[in-house]
Amino acid sequence: MNSVSDEYTGRSFTIWASLSLLIQSFVSPILGKGVNELGDTIGFNIILIVSLIMIIFLFFINRSKNISYDYIKVQRGEANE
């Protein structure tokens, strides 16, 4: 996936932030009901486990060299201009 050009950065950030808020508005009530039904300890343990899995997943994505940012290419002299 290519990075977004500078003139569209604000627009793309707004889209991603809006999608994040939309997802949160649906997930939060479901998660809250689940925590109420299962109990505090089990609910928070589930949240903790899912968060740790996401952090590990993002760590491995970041370690793979499949994601490259334009400023890194510019620093290396690989930018196509």
Order of alpha helices (4+ residues) and beta strands (2+ residues): alpha-alpha-alpha
